[in-house]
Amino acid sequence: MALSAQQIERYRRDGFVCPVPVMPAAEAAGLRRRLEAVEARQGGKLEAVQRSRAFLLFKWLDDVLYAGAAKNLQRL
């Protein structure tokens, strides 16, 4: 998802943009469902040790972090 002209101007002026659109809402909802399914299978929320490096446990999360989001950061 491309940044708008206004977001680019804000970045140049302030040095940051928030929020940064990194994926469509439907894709984010799908990822959330996957995480919630994992939590349901294990009987509760991820433990702290699982959350700290979750990309090592879940290939789909690693793909999001290092493939999808990286494309969007290159646009800055």
mmCIF file of the N, C-alpha and C atoms, coordinates in Angstrom:
data_MODEL
# 
_entry.id   MODEL 
# 
loop_
_atom_site.group_PDB 
_atom_site.id 
_atom_site.type_symbol 
_atom_site.label_atom_id 
_atom_site.label_alt_id 
_atom_site.label_comp_id 
_atom_site.label_asym_id 
_atom_site.label_entity_id 
_atom_site.label_seq_id 
_atom_site.pdbx_PDB_ins_code 
_atom_site.Cartn_x 
_atom_site.Cartn_y 
_atom_site.Cartn_z 
_atom_site.occupancy 
_atom_site.B_iso_or_equiv 
_atom_site.pdbx_formal_charge 
_atom_site.auth_seq_id 
_atom_site.auth_comp_id 
_atom_site.auth_asym_id 
_atom_site.auth_atom_id 
_atom_site.pdbx_PDB_model_num 
ATOM 1   N N  . MET A 1 1  ? 0.849  -1.174  0.000  1.00 0.00 ? 1  MET A N  1 
ATOM 2   C CA . MET A 1 1  ? 0.000  0.000   0.000  1.00 0.00 ? 1  MET A CA 1 
ATOM 3   C C  . MET A 1 1  ? 0.898  1.241   0.000  1.00 0.00 ? 1  MET A C  1 
ATOM 4   N N  . ALA A 1 2  ? 0.646  2.092   -0.909 1.00 0.00 ? 2  ALA A N  1 
ATOM 5   C CA . ALA A 1 2  ? 1.470  3.293   -1.045 1.00 0.00 ? 2  ALA A CA 1 
ATOM 6   C C  . ALA A 1 2  ? 1.067  4.363   -0.033 1.00 0.00 ? 2  ALA A C  1 
ATOM 7   N N  . LEU A 1 3  ? 2.032  5.143   0.363  1.00 0.00 ? 3  LEU A N  1 
ATOM 8   C CA . LEU A 1 3  ? 1.761  6.280   1.235  1.00 0.00 ? 3  LEU A CA 1 
ATOM 9   C C  . LEU A 1 3  ? 1.164  7.411   0.407  1.00 0.00 ? 3  LEU A C  1 
ATOM 10  N N  . SER A 1 4  ? 0.275  8.165   1.013  1.00 0.00 ? 4  SER A N  1 
ATOM 11  C CA . SER A 1 4  ? -0.309 9.318   0.341  1.00 0.00 ? 4  SER A CA 1 
ATOM 12  C C  . SER A 1 4  ? 0.700  10.460  0.313  1.00 0.00 ? 4  SER A C  1 
ATOM 13  N N  . ALA A 1 5  ? 0.434  11.448  -0.521 1.00 0.00 ? 5  ALA A N  1 
ATOM 14  C CA . ALA A 1 5  ? 1.300  12.628  -0.577 1.00 0.00 ? 5  ALA A CA 1 
ATOM 15  C C  . ALA A 1 5  ? 1.351  13.315  0.787  1.00 0.00 ? 5  ALA A C  1 
ATOM 16  N N  . GLN A 1 6  ? 0.229  13.347  1.477  1.00 0.00 ? 6  GLN A N  1 
ATOM 17  C CA . GLN A 1 6  ? 0.179  13.960  2.807  1.00 0.00 ? 6  GLN A CA 1 
ATOM 18  C C  . GLN A 1 6  ? 1.044  13.187  3.798  1.00 0.00 ? 6  GLN A C  1 
ATOM 19  N N  . GLN A 1 7  ? 1.022  11.866  3.753  1.00 0.00 ? 7  GLN A N  1 
ATOM 20  C CA . GLN A 1 7  ? 1.848  11.059  4.650  1.00 0.00 ? 7  GLN A CA 1 
ATOM 21  C C  . GLN A 1 7  ? 3.331  11.255  4.356  1.00 0.00 ? 7  GLN A C  1 
ATOM 22  N N  . ILE A 1 8  ? 3.678  11.349  3.098  1.00 0.00 ? 8  ILE A N  1 
ATOM 23  C CA . ILE A 1 8  ? 5.083  11.581  2.728  1.00 0.00 ? 8  ILE A CA 1 
ATOM 24  C C  . ILE A 1 8  ? 5.539  12.937  3.238  1.00 0.00 ? 8  ILE A C  1 
ATOM 25  N N  . GLU A 1 9  ? 4.700  13.955  3.077  1.00 0.00 ? 9  GLU A N  1 
ATOM 26  C CA . GLU A 1 9  ? 5.035  15.285  3.589  1.00 0.00 ? 9  GLU A CA 1 
ATOM 27  C C  . GLU A 1 9  ? 5.199  15.254  5.105  1.00 0.00 ? 9  GLU A C  1 
ATOM 28  N N  . ARG A 1 10 ? 4.306  14.549  5.800  1.00 0.00 ? 10 ARG A N  1 
ATOM 29  C CA . ARG A 1 10 ? 4.392  14.428  7.266  1.00 0.00 ? 10 ARG A CA 1 
ATOM 30  C C  . ARG A 1 10 ? 5.700  13.742  7.664  1.00 0.00 ? 10 ARG A C  1 
ATOM 31  N N  . TYR A 1 11 ? 6.085  12.715  6.906  1.00 0.00 ? 11 TYR A N  1 
ATOM 32  C CA . TYR A 1 11 ? 7.348  12.023  7.187  1.00 0.00 ? 11 TYR A CA 1 
ATOM 33  C C  . TYR A 1 11 ? 8.532  12.980  7.019  1.00 0.00 ? 11 TYR A C  1 
ATOM 34  N N  . ARG A 1 12 ? 8.514  13.736  5.954  1.00 0.00 ? 12 ARG A N  1 
ATOM 35  C CA . ARG A 1 12 ? 9.616  14.666  5.708  1.00 0.00 ? 12 ARG A CA 1 
ATOM 36  C C  . ARG A 1 12 ? 9.670  15.772  6.765  1.00 0.00 ? 12 ARG A C  1 
ATOM 37  N N  . ARG A 1 13 ? 8.512  16.194  7.230  1.00 0.00 ? 13 ARG A N  1 
ATOM 38  C CA . ARG A 1 13 ? 8.452  17.258  8.229  1.00 0.00 ? 13 ARG A CA 1 
ATOM 39  C C  . ARG A 1 13 ? 8.768  16.738  9.633  1.00 0.00 ? 13 ARG A C  1 
ATOM 40  N N  . ASP A 1 14 ? 8.148  15.619  10.013 1.00 0.00 ? 14 ASP A N  1 
ATOM 41  C CA . ASP A 1 14 ? 8.226  15.130  11.392 1.00 0.00 ? 14 ASP A CA 1 
ATOM 42  C C  . ASP A 1 14 ? 9.222  13.987  11.595 1.00 0.00 ? 14 ASP A C  1 
ATOM 43  N N  . GLY A 1 15 ? 9.611  13.327  10.521 1.00 0.00 ? 15 GLY A N  1 
ATOM 44  C CA . GLY A 1 15 ? 10.536 12.214  10.636 1.00 0.00 ? 15 GLY A CA 1 
ATOM 45  C C  . GLY A 1 15 ? 9.875  10.879  10.906 1.00 0.00 ? 15 GLY A C  1 
ATOM 46  N N  . PHE A 1 16 ? 8.547  10.844  10.926 1.00 0.00 ? 16 PHE A N  1 
ATOM 47  C CA . PHE A 1 16 ? 7.830  9.586   11.113 1.00 0.00 ? 16 PHE A CA 1 
ATOM 48  C C  . PHE A 1 16 ? 6.420  9.717   10.550 1.00 0.00 ? 16 PHE A C  1 
ATOM 49  N N  . VAL A 1 17 ? 5.809  8.581   10.303 1.00 0.00 ? 17 VAL A N  1 
ATOM 50  C CA . VAL A 1 17 ? 4.416  8.512   9.871  1.00 0.00 ? 17 VAL A CA 1 
ATOM 51  C C  . VAL A 1 17 ? 3.736  7.452   10.714 1.00 0.00 ? 17 VAL A C  1 
ATOM 52  N N  . CYS A 1 18 ? 2.579  7.774   11.205 1.00 0.00 ? 18 CYS A N  1 
ATOM 53  C CA . CYS A 1 18 ? 1.834  6.821   12.020 1.00 0.00 ? 18 CYS A CA 1 
ATOM 54  C C  . CYS A 1 18 ? 0.349  7.045   11.815 1.00 0.00 ? 18 CYS A C  1 
ATOM 55  N N  . PRO A 1 19 ? -0.410 6.024   11.584 1.00 0.00 ? 19 PRO A N  1 
ATOM 56  C CA . PRO A 1 19 ? -0.005 4.638   11.325 1.00 0.00 ? 19 PRO A CA 1 
ATOM 57  C C  . PRO A 1 19 ? 0.513  4.477   9.898  1.00 0.00 ? 19 PRO A C  1 
ATOM 58  N N  . VAL A 1 20 ? 1.325  3.444   9.709  1.00 0.00 ? 20 VAL A N  1 
ATOM 59  C CA . VAL A 1 20 ? 1.842  3.129   8.378  1.00 0.00 ? 20 VAL A CA 1 
ATOM 60  C C  . VAL A 1 20 ? 1.007  1.973   7.833  1.00 0.00 ? 20 VAL A C  1 
ATOM 61  N N  . PRO A 1 21 ? 0.384  2.163   6.699  1.00 0.00 ? 21 PRO A N  1 
ATOM 62  C CA . PRO A 1 21 ? -0.429 1.086   6.122  1.00 0.00 ? 21 PRO A CA 1 
ATOM 63  C C  . PRO A 1 21 ? 0.464  0.017   5.501  1.00 0.00 ? 21 PRO A C  1 
ATOM 64  N N  . VAL A 1 22 ? 0.578  -1.129  6.135  1.00 0.00 ? 22 VAL A N  1 
ATOM 65  C CA . VAL A 1 22 ? 1.471  -2.168  5.624  1.00 0.00 ? 22 VAL A CA 1 
ATOM 66  C C  . VAL A 1 22 ? 0.737  -3.318  4.946  1.00 0.00 ? 22 VAL A C  1 
ATOM 67  N N  . MET A 1 23 ? -0.580 -3.403  5.165  1.00 0.00 ? 23 MET A N  1 
ATOM 68  C CA . MET A 1 23 ? -1.338 -4.459  4.508  1.00 0.00 ? 23 MET A CA 1 
ATOM 69  C C  . MET A 1 23 ? -2.817 -4.101  4.541  1.00 0.00 ? 23 MET A C  1 
ATOM 70  N N  . PRO A 1 24 ? -3.574 -4.671  3.637  1.00 0.00 ? 24 PRO A N  1 
ATOM 71  C CA . PRO A 1 24 ? -5.022 -4.446  3.640  1.00 0.00 ? 24 PRO A CA 1 
ATOM 72  C C  . PRO A 1 24 ? -5.658 -4.994  4.922  1.00 0.00 ? 24 PRO A C  1 
ATOM 73  N N  . ALA A 1 25 ? -6.733 -4.376  5.344  1.00 0.00 ? 25 ALA A N  1 
ATOM 74  C CA . ALA A 1 25 ? -7.428 -4.790  6.572  1.00 0.00 ? 25 ALA A CA 1 
ATOM 75  C C  . ALA A 1 25 ? -7.867 -6.250  6.516  1.00 0.00 ? 25 ALA A C  1 
ATOM 76  N N  . ALA A 1 26 ? -8.295 -6.710  5.353  1.00 0.00 ? 26 ALA A N  1 
ATOM 77  C CA . ALA A 1 26 ? -8.743 -8.104  5.233  1.00 0.00 ? 26 ALA A CA 1 
ATOM 78  C C  . ALA A 1 26 ? -7.592 -9.080  5.479  1.00 0.00 ? 26 ALA A C  1 
ATOM 79  N N  . GLU A 1 27 ? -6.406 -8.734  5.002  1.00 0.00 ? 27 GLU A N  1 
ATOM 80  C CA . GLU A 1 27 ? -5.233 -9.591  5.235  1.00 0.00 ? 27 GLU A CA 1 
ATOM 81  C C  . GLU A 1 27 ? -4.874 -9.612  6.720  1.00 0.00 ? 27 GLU A C  1 
ATOM 82  N N  . ALA A 1 28 ? -4.916 -8.452  7.361  1.00 0.00 ? 28 ALA A N  1 
ATOM 83  C CA . ALA A 1 28 ? -4.630 -8.378  8.794  1.00 0.00 ? 28 ALA A CA 1 
ATOM 84  C C  . ALA A 1 28 ? -5.645 -9.205  9.584  1.00 0.00 ? 28 ALA A C  1 
ATOM 85  N N  . ALA A 1 29 ? -6.901 -9.144  9.191  1.00 0.00 ? 29 ALA A N  1 
ATOM 86  C CA . ALA A 1 29 ? -7.939 -9.930  9.875  1.00 0.00 ? 29 ALA A CA 1 
ATOM 87  C C  . ALA A 1 29 ? -7.675 -11.428 9.722  1.00 0.00 ? 29 ALA A C  1 
ATOM 88  N N  . GLY A 1 30 ? -7.228 -11.837 8.546  1.00 0.00 ? 30 GLY A N  1 
ATOM 89  C CA . GLY A 1 30 ? -6.901 -13.247 8.327  1.00 0.00 ? 30 GLY A CA 1 
ATOM 90  C C  . GLY A 1 30 ? -5.747 -13.710 9.196  1.00 0.00 ? 30 GLY A C  1 
ATOM 91  N N  . LEU A 1 31 ? -4.736 -12.872 9.334  1.00 0.00 ? 31 LEU A N  1 
ATOM 92  C CA . LEU A 1 31 ? -3.602 -13.212 10.197 1.00 0.00 ? 31 LEU A CA 1 
ATOM 93  C C  . LEU A 1 31 ? -4.025 -13.289 11.655 1.00 0.00 ? 31 LEU A C  1 
ATOM 94  N N  . ARG A 1 32 ? -4.898 -12.388 12.044 1.00 0.00 ? 32 ARG A N  1 
ATOM 95  C CA . ARG A 1 32 ? -5.395 -12.424 13.427 1.00 0.00 ? 32 ARG A CA 1 
ATOM 96  C C  . ARG A 1 32 ? -6.156 -13.722 13.685 1.00 0.00 ? 32 ARG A C  1 
ATOM 97  N N  . ARG A 1 33 ? -6.967 -14.138 12.716 1.00 0.00 ? 33 ARG A N  1 
ATOM 98  C CA . ARG A 1 33 ? -7.700 -15.399 12.864 1.00 0.00 ? 33 ARG A CA 1 
ATOM 99  C C  . ARG A 1 33 ? -6.734 -16.575 13.020 1.00 0.00 ? 33 ARG A C  1 
ATOM 100 N N  . ARG A 1 34 ? -5.644 -16.562 12.269 1.00 0.00 ? 34 ARG A N  1 
ATOM 101 C CA . ARG A 1 34 ? -4.651 -17.644 12.391 1.00 0.00 ? 34 ARG A CA 1 
ATOM 102 C C  . ARG A 1 34 ? -4.047 -17.662 13.786 1.00 0.00 ? 34 ARG A C  1 
ATOM 103 N N  . LEU A 1 35 ? -3.696 -16.490 14.301 1.00 0.00 ? 35 LEU A N  1 
ATOM 104 C CA . LEU A 1 35 ? -3.131 -16.406 15.642 1.00 0.00 ? 35 LEU A CA 1 
ATOM 105 C C  . LEU A 1 35 ? -4.145 -16.867 16.685 1.00 0.00 ? 35 LEU A C  1 
ATOM 106 N N  . GLU A 1 36 ? -5.378 -16.430 16.545 1.00 0.00 ? 36 GLU A N  1 
ATOM 107 C CA . GLU A 1 36 ? -6.415 -16.839 17.498 1.00 0.00 ? 36 GLU A CA 1 
ATOM 108 C C  . GLU A 1 36 ? -6.658 -18.344 17.442 1.00 0.00 ? 36 GLU A C  1 
ATOM 109 N N  . ALA A 1 37 ? -6.521 -18.957 16.268 1.00 0.00 ? 37 ALA A N  1 
ATOM 110 C CA . ALA A 1 37 ? -6.671 -20.413 16.149 1.00 0.00 ? 37 ALA A CA 1 
ATOM 111 C C  . ALA A 1 37 ? -5.550 -21.130 16.903 1.00 0.00 ? 37 ALA A C  1 
ATOM 112 N N  . VAL A 1 38 ? -4.329 -20.606 16.803 1.00 0.00 ? 38 VAL A N  1 
ATOM 113 C CA . VAL A 1 38 ? -3.203 -21.180 17.550 1.00 0.00 ? 38 VAL A CA 1 
ATOM 114 C C  . VAL A 1 38 ? -3.480 -21.081 19.046 1.00 0.00 ? 38 VAL A C  1 
ATOM 115 N N  . GLU A 1 39 ? -3.925 -19.917 19.487 1.00 0.00 ? 39 GLU A N  1 
ATOM 116 C CA . GLU A 1 39 ? -4.224 -19.728 20.912 1.00 0.00 ? 39 GLU A CA 1 
ATOM 117 C C  . GLU A 1 39 ? -5.342 -20.660 21.375 1.00 0.00 ? 39 GLU A C  1 
ATOM 118 N N  . ALA A 1 40 ? -6.340 -20.869 20.543 1.00 0.00 ? 40 ALA A N  1 
ATOM 119 C CA . ALA A 1 40 ? -7.439 -21.769 20.902 1.00 0.00 ? 40 ALA A CA 1 
ATOM 120 C C  . ALA A 1 40 ? -6.938 -23.201 21.046 1.00 0.00 ? 40 ALA A C  1 
ATOM 121 N N  . ARG A 1 41 ? -6.045 -23.628 20.136 1.00 0.00 ? 41 ARG A N  1 
ATOM 122 C CA . ARG A 1 41 ? -5.506 -24.993 20.203 1.00 0.00 ? 41 ARG A CA 1 
ATOM 123 C C  . ARG A 1 41 ? -4.681 -25.220 21.457 1.00 0.00 ? 41 ARG A C  1 
ATOM 124 N N  . GLN A 1 42 ? -3.978 -24.204 21.909 1.00 0.00 ? 42 GLN A N  1 
ATOM 125 C CA . GLN A 1 42 ? -3.136 -24.390 23.094 1.00 0.00 ? 42 GLN A CA 1 
ATOM 126 C C  . GLN A 1 42 ? -3.848 -24.000 24.379 1.00 0.00 ? 42 GLN A C  1 
ATOM 127 N N  . GLY A 1 43 ? -5.094 -23.578 24.277 1.00 0.00 ? 43 GLY A N  1 
ATOM 128 C CA . GLY A 1 43 ? -5.893 -23.324 25.467 1.00 0.00 ? 43 GLY A CA 1 
ATOM 129 C C  . GLY A 1 43 ? -5.729 -21.942 26.084 1.00 0.00 ? 43 GLY A C  1 
ATOM 130 N N  . GLY A 1 44 ? -5.212 -20.989 25.354 1.00 0.00 ? 44 GLY A N  1 
ATOM 131 C CA . GLY A 1 44 ? -5.078 -19.639 25.876 1.00 0.00 ? 44 GLY A CA 1 
ATOM 132 C C  . GLY A 1 44 ? -4.092 -18.808 25.078 1.00 0.00 ? 44 GLY A C  1 
ATOM 133 N N  . LYS A 1 45 ? -3.912 -17.588 25.504 1.00 0.00 ? 45 LYS A N  1 
ATOM 134 C CA . LYS A 1 45 ? -3.016 -16.649 24.815 1.00 0.00 ? 45 LYS A CA 1 
ATOM 135 C C  . LYS A 1 45 ? -1.585 -17.176 24.805 1.00 0.00 ? 45 LYS A C  1 
ATOM 136 N N  . LEU A 1 46 ? -0.813 -16.697 23.838 1.00 0.00 ? 46 LEU A N  1 
ATOM 137 C CA . LEU A 1 46 ? 0.595  -17.077 23.780 1.00 0.00 ? 46 LEU A CA 1 
ATOM 138 C C  . LEU A 1 46 ? 1.302  -16.631 25.053 1.00 0.00 ? 46 LEU A C  1 
ATOM 139 N N  . GLU A 1 47 ? 2.226  -17.437 25.505 1.00 0.00 ? 47 GLU A N  1 
ATOM 140 C CA . GLU A 1 47 ? 3.036  -17.070 26.665 1.00 0.00 ? 47 GLU A CA 1 
ATOM 141 C C  . GLU A 1 47 ? 4.083  -16.045 26.230 1.00 0.00 ? 47 GLU A C  1 
ATOM 142 N N  . ALA A 1 48 ? 4.652  -15.347 27.191 1.00 0.00 ? 48 ALA A N  1 
ATOM 143 C CA . ALA A 1 48 ? 5.629  -14.290 26.895 1.00 0.00 ? 48 ALA A CA 1 
ATOM 144 C C  . ALA A 1 48 ? 6.774  -14.804 26.027 1.00 0.00 ? 48 ALA A C  1 
ATOM 145 N N  . VAL A 1 49 ? 7.285  -15.990 26.329 1.00 0.00 ? 49 VAL A N  1 
ATOM 146 C CA . VAL A 1 49 ? 8.403  -16.538 25.561 1.00 0.00 ? 49 VAL A CA 1 
ATOM 147 C C  . VAL A 1 49 ? 7.985  -16.809 24.113 1.00 0.00 ? 49 VAL A C  1 
ATOM 148 N N  . GLN A 1 50 ? 6.736  -17.159 23.893 1.00 0.00 ? 50 GLN A N  1 
ATOM 149 C CA . GLN A 1 50 ? 6.248  -17.391 22.532 1.00 0.00 ? 50 GLN A CA 1 
ATOM 150 C C  . GLN A 1 50 ? 6.062  -16.069 21.783 1.00 0.00 ? 50 GLN A C  1 
ATOM 151 N N  . ARG A 1 51 ? 5.642  -15.044 22.481 1.00 0.00 ? 51 ARG A N  1 
ATOM 152 C CA . ARG A 1 51 ? 5.401  -13.741 21.852 1.00 0.00 ? 51 ARG A CA 1 
ATOM 153 C C  . ARG A 1 51 ? 6.691  -13.025 21.482 1.00 0.00 ? 51 ARG A C  1 
ATOM 154 N N  . SER A 1 52 ? 7.757  -13.229 22.244 1.00 0.00 ? 52 SER A N  1 
ATOM 155 C CA . SER A 1 52 ? 8.971  -12.446 22.024 1.00 0.00 ? 52 SER A CA 1 
ATOM 156 C C  . SER A 1 52 ? 9.627  -12.733 20.678 1.00 0.00 ? 52 SER A C  1 
ATOM 157 N N  . ARG A 1 53 ? 9.493  -13.923 20.184 1.00 0.00 ? 53 ARG A N  1 
ATOM 158 C CA . ARG A 1 53 ? 10.065 -14.278 18.877 1.00 0.00 ? 53 ARG A CA 1 
ATOM 159 C C  . ARG A 1 53 ? 9.098  -15.173 18.115 1.00 0.00 ? 53 ARG A C  1 
ATOM 160 N N  . ALA A 1 54 ? 7.870  -14.717 18.027 1.00 0.00 ? 54 ALA A N  1 
ATOM 161 C CA . ALA A 1 54 ? 6.820  -15.519 17.409 1.00 0.00 ? 54 ALA A CA 1 
ATOM 162 C C  . ALA A 1 54 ? 7.123  -15.866 15.956 1.00 0.00 ? 54 ALA A C  1 
ATOM 163 N N  . PHE A 1 55 ? 7.877  -15.018 15.270 1.00 0.00 ? 55 PHE A N  1 
ATOM 164 C CA . PHE A 1 55 ? 8.208  -15.300 13.868 1.00 0.00 ? 55 PHE A CA 1 
ATOM 165 C C  . PHE A 1 55 ? 9.033  -16.575 13.723 1.00 0.00 ? 55 PHE A C  1 
ATOM 166 N N  . LEU A 1 56 ? 9.692  -17.011 14.800 1.00 0.00 ? 56 LEU A N  1 
ATOM 167 C CA . LEU A 1 56 ? 10.444 -18.265 14.758 1.00 0.00 ? 56 LEU A CA 1 
ATOM 168 C C  . LEU A 1 56 ? 9.519  -19.472 14.880 1.00 0.00 ? 56 LEU A C  1 
ATOM 169 N N  . LEU A 1 57 ? 8.375  -19.283 15.498 1.00 0.00 ? 57 LEU A N  1 
ATOM 170 C CA . LEU A 1 57 ? 7.421  -20.379 15.691 1.00 0.00 ? 57 LEU A CA 1 
ATOM 171 C C  . LEU A 1 57 ? 6.456  -20.537 14.522 1.00 0.00 ? 57 LEU A C  1 
ATOM 172 N N  . PHE A 1 58 ? 6.154  -19.438 13.871 1.00 0.00 ? 58 PHE A N  1 
ATOM 173 C CA . PHE A 1 58 ? 5.109  -19.437 12.845 1.00 0.00 ? 58 PHE A CA 1 
ATOM 174 C C  . PHE A 1 58 ? 5.676  -18.927 11.527 1.00 0.00 ? 58 PHE A C  1 
ATOM 175 N N  . LYS A 1 59 ? 5.809  -19.814 10.551 1.00 0.00 ? 59 LYS A N  1 
ATOM 176 C CA . LYS A 1 59 ? 6.337  -19.439 9.242  1.00 0.00 ? 59 LYS A CA 1 
ATOM 177 C C  . LYS A 1 59 ? 5.513  -18.326 8.611  1.00 0.00 ? 59 LYS A C  1 
ATOM 178 N N  . TRP A 1 60 ? 4.190  -18.365 8.779  1.00 0.00 ? 60 TRP A N  1 
ATOM 179 C CA . TRP A 1 60 ? 3.328  -17.351 8.171  1.00 0.00 ? 60 TRP A CA 1 
ATOM 180 C C  . TRP A 1 60 ? 3.608  -15.962 8.749  1.00 0.00 ? 60 TRP A C  1 
ATOM 181 N N  . LEU A 1 61 ? 4.007  -15.891 10.004 1.00 0.00 ? 61 LEU A N  1 
ATOM 182 C CA . LEU A 1 61 ? 4.349  -14.597 10.597 1.00 0.00 ? 61 LEU A CA 1 
ATOM 183 C C  . LEU A 1 61 ? 5.705  -14.119 10.074 1.00 0.00 ? 61 LEU A C  1 
ATOM 184 N N  . ASP A 1 62 ? 6.632  -15.027 9.933  1.00 0.00 ? 62 ASP A N  1 
ATOM 185 C CA . ASP A 1 62 ? 7.926  -14.681 9.351  1.00 0.00 ? 62 ASP A CA 1 
ATOM 186 C C  . ASP A 1 62 ? 7.745  -14.123 7.943  1.00 0.00 ? 62 ASP A C  1 
ATOM 187 N N  . ASP A 1 63 ? 6.870  -14.745 7.162  1.00 0.00 ? 63 ASP A N  1 
ATOM 188 C CA . ASP A 1 63 ? 6.596  -14.262 5.810  1.00 0.00 ? 63 ASP A CA 1 
ATOM 189 C C  . ASP A 1 63 ? 6.061  -12.838 5.825  1.00 0.00 ? 63 ASP A C  1 
ATOM 190 N N  . VAL A 1 64 ? 5.181  -12.541 6.767  1.00 0.00 ? 64 VAL A N  1 
ATOM 191 C CA . VAL A 1 64 ? 4.613  -11.199 6.872  1.00 0.00 ? 64 VAL A CA 1 
ATOM 192 C C  . VAL A 1 64 ? 5.700  -10.191 7.211  1.00 0.00 ? 64 VAL A C  1 
ATOM 193 N N  . LEU A 1 65 ? 6.510  -10.508 8.194  1.00 0.00 ? 65 LEU A N  1 
ATOM 194 C CA . LEU A 1 65 ? 7.516  -9.561  8.666  1.00 0.00 ? 65 LEU A CA 1 
ATOM 195 C C  . LEU A 1 65 ? 8.598  -9.292  7.643  1.00 0.00 ? 65 LEU A C  1 
ATOM 196 N N  . TYR A 1 66 ? 9.078  -10.326 6.987  1.00 0.00 ? 66 TYR A N  1 
ATOM 197 C CA . TYR A 1 66 ? 10.257 -10.161 6.154  1.00 0.00 ? 66 TYR A CA 1 
ATOM 198 C C  . TYR A 1 66 ? 9.975  -10.111 4.666  1.00 0.00 ? 66 TYR A C  1 
ATOM 199 N N  . ALA A 1 67 ? 8.770  -10.403 4.255  1.00 0.00 ? 67 ALA A N  1 
ATOM 200 C CA . ALA A 1 67 ? 8.449  -10.319 2.831  1.00 0.00 ? 67 ALA A CA 1 
ATOM 201 C C  . ALA A 1 67 ? 7.480  -9.177  2.567  1.00 0.00 ? 67 ALA A C  1 
ATOM 202 N N  . GLY A 1 68 ? 6.307  -9.265  3.137  1.00 0.00 ? 68 GLY A N  1 
ATOM 203 C CA . GLY A 1 68 ? 5.276  -8.266  2.876  1.00 0.00 ? 68 GLY A CA 1 
ATOM 204 C C  . GLY A 1 68 ? 5.603  -6.877  3.379  1.00 0.00 ? 68 GLY A C  1 
ATOM 205 N N  . ALA A 1 69 ? 5.970  -6.747  4.623  1.00 0.00 ? 69 ALA A N  1 
ATOM 206 C CA . ALA A 1 69 ? 6.238  -5.433  5.200  1.00 0.00 ? 69 ALA A CA 1 
ATOM 207 C C  . ALA A 1 69 ? 7.483  -4.794  4.602  1.00 0.00 ? 69 ALA A C  1 
ATOM 208 N N  . ALA A 1 70 ? 8.468  -5.588  4.258  1.00 0.00 ? 70 ALA A N  1 
ATOM 209 C CA . ALA A 1 70 ? 9.703  -5.042  3.690  1.00 0.00 ? 70 ALA A CA 1 
ATOM 210 C C  . ALA A 1 70 ? 9.430  -4.314  2.383  1.00 0.00 ? 70 ALA A C  1 
ATOM 211 N N  . LYS A 1 71 ? 8.485  -4.814  1.593  1.00 0.00 ? 71 LYS A N  1 
ATOM 212 C CA . LYS A 1 71 ? 8.134  -4.150  0.341  1.00 0.00 ? 71 LYS A CA 1 
ATOM 213 C C  . LYS A 1 71 ? 7.615  -2.753  0.603  1.00 0.00 ? 71 LYS A C  1 
ATOM 214 N N  . ASN A 1 72 ? 6.790  -2.622  1.625  1.00 0.00 ? 72 ASN A N  1 
ATOM 215 C CA . ASN A 1 72 ? 6.206  -1.321  1.929  1.00 0.00 ? 72 ASN A CA 1 
ATOM 216 C C  . ASN A 1 72 ? 7.230  -0.347  2.487  1.00 0.00 ? 72 ASN A C  1 
ATOM 217 N N  . LEU A 1 73 ? 8.161  -0.826  3.254  1.00 0.00 ? 73 LEU A N  1 
ATOM 218 C CA . LEU A 1 73 ? 9.184  0.064   3.820  1.00 0.00 ? 73 LEU A CA 1 
ATOM 219 C C  . LEU A 1 73 ? 10.099 0.606   2.740  1.00 0.00 ? 73 LEU A C  1 
ATOM 220 N N  . GLN A 1 74 ? 10.292 -0.139  1.686  1.00 0.00 ? 74 GLN A N  1 
ATOM 221 C CA . GLN A 1 74 ? 11.136 0.320   0.585  1.00 0.00 ? 74 GLN A CA 1 
ATOM 222 C C  . GLN A 1 74 ? 10.546 1.563   -0.088 1.00 0.00 ? 74 GLN A C  1 
ATOM 223 N N  . ARG A 1 75 ? 9.254  1.752   0.024  1.00 0.00 ? 75 ARG A N  1 
ATOM 224 C CA . ARG A 1 75 ? 8.595  2.880   -0.623 1.00 0.00 ? 75 ARG A CA 1 
ATOM 225 C C  . ARG A 1 75 ? 8.874  4.208   0.067  1.00 0.00 ? 75 ARG A C  1 
ATOM 226 N N  . LEU A 1 76 ? 9.357  4.162   1.302  1.00 0.00 ? 76 LEU A N  1 
ATOM 227 C CA . LEU A 1 76 ? 9.679  5.406   2.000  1.00 0.00 ? 76 LEU A CA 1 
ATOM 228 C C  . LEU A 1 76 ? 10.910 6.019   1.372  1.00 0.00 ? 76 LEU A C  1 
# 
